[in-house]
Amino acid sequence: MKATIWLRSASILALLHAILHTVGGVYGAPAPGPQQIAVAAMKSNIFPVMGSMRSQWDFYHGMGLAVAIFLTAEAIIFWLLSNVVRKDEVGLQPVLVAFLLGYLALAIVSTQYFFLPPVIVELLIASCLLMAIVAVRRPERR
């Protein structure tokens, strides 16, 4: 398959990852019991940080939104790269390798600190990026 198709697949998966992260992670309701108690504790302790009053929940929620924004930006970048790869396959290899390594590192972190569904999506995105790199390297693709 062409690198364009692999990059568009990575784009769709990254957008799906962003949507599910936002709906389930950032705006998902904590389950009754220990999760609600933990969230309440994170929200109730407010302290000064660099001239602002913030809680641990502010940092947690803000970082969740930041991740959703970056995943969405990556989805857009992958789609744009799917158009650019037609014109400059070899020049995009370092960019694709950087994203591939980033997604592999993210999958390792997700394995360590989160749970299986994001790991699966991140590995699928990494696979699409790897396949795009392989498609770009084939001389017969030109």
N, C-alpha and C positions, 0 to 999 in steps of 0.2 A: 504494500500500500504506500501511497505517497505521504510525505512528511506533512503536507497540508491537512490530510484527514486525521493523522495522529495528533496534531496540534489542536485541531478543532475538537477532537474528543477530549483532550486534556482541558480545554477551555470549558466545555460543558460540565465535566466532572468537578473542576474548580468552582464553577458557579453553583453547582449542586452542594458542594462542600460548604460554601459560604452561606447558602440559604439554610441548610440544616443546622449549621453552627449557630446562626442567628436565632432561628426559631426554637431549637432545642436547648442550646447552650446559653445564649445571652438572655433570651426572653422566656425560657422555659421555667415553669413553676417548680420550686423544690418540693420533693415528696414529703408528706407528713412525717414527723418524728425527727431523727437526727439531722436530716438535711435542713429542715426549717429552723431548727435550733442553731445550726452553724451559720446560716444566712442572717438570722436575727443578731447573732453575736458580731458578725462582720459589719452589719449596718449600725449597731448601737455604739461602737467605740469610735469616736471621732477625735482626731488629733491634728496638730498643725504640721504641714509639710510645705516647705518653701513658700511661706506666706499665705497658704490656703488651708482651710479646714477640710480634711478628707477622712473617710473611713476606709477600712480594708475592702469593704464592698465597692466603694467608688473605684478603687484600683482594679479589682476583679472584673467588675462590669465594664469599665473603660477598656481594659485589655481585651475582653471578649469582643467588644465592638471594633477595636483596632484590628484584631485578627479577621473579623468578618469583612472589614474594608479592604485589607490586603488580599484576602482570598478573591474578592470581587475584582480588584485591580489586576490580579494575576490572570483571572479568567479573560478579562478584556485584552491583556497583553498577549496571552496565548492565541487568541482569535486574530489579533493584528499580526502576530508573527506568522500565522498560517498563510497570510497573504504575502508577506515579505519573503518567506522562504522560497517562493517560486522564483524570485529574482536573484537572491543572494544566499544560496544554500550553505556554502562553505563558511561565509562570514558569520552566520548565525550559530554555528556549532558551539563556540564558547559560551554563548548565552544559554543555549539549551542544556549544556553540561552543567552550568551553574544552577539552573532551576532543578535539574535532575538531582544534583547533590543536595540541594536545599530540601527537596521533598523526601529524599531518603533520610536525611537528618530529622526532619519533622516526624516521619513515621517512627523513628527510634524514640524520640521524645514522647510521642503519643502512646507508644507501647509502654513506656516507663511510667507515665503520669496520668494517662486517660484510659481509654478502653478500645475495643476492637473495631467498631464501625469507622471511626476516622482513620485508623491505621489502614484499613482496607482501601478506602478512597484515596488516601495519600499514596499507597503503593500502586494503585491503578493509574493515578496521574503520573507517577514516576515511570511506570511501564510505557505509557503513551509517549512520554518525553524520550525515553530510551529508543523506542521504535522510530520516532521522528529523527533522532540522531543517526540511527542505522540507515534509514531511508535516504538521508542526506548524503551519507558516505558512499552509497552505491553509485558507481560511475554510470551504470545503465539507466539510472533514474533521469538522466539529462536528455 
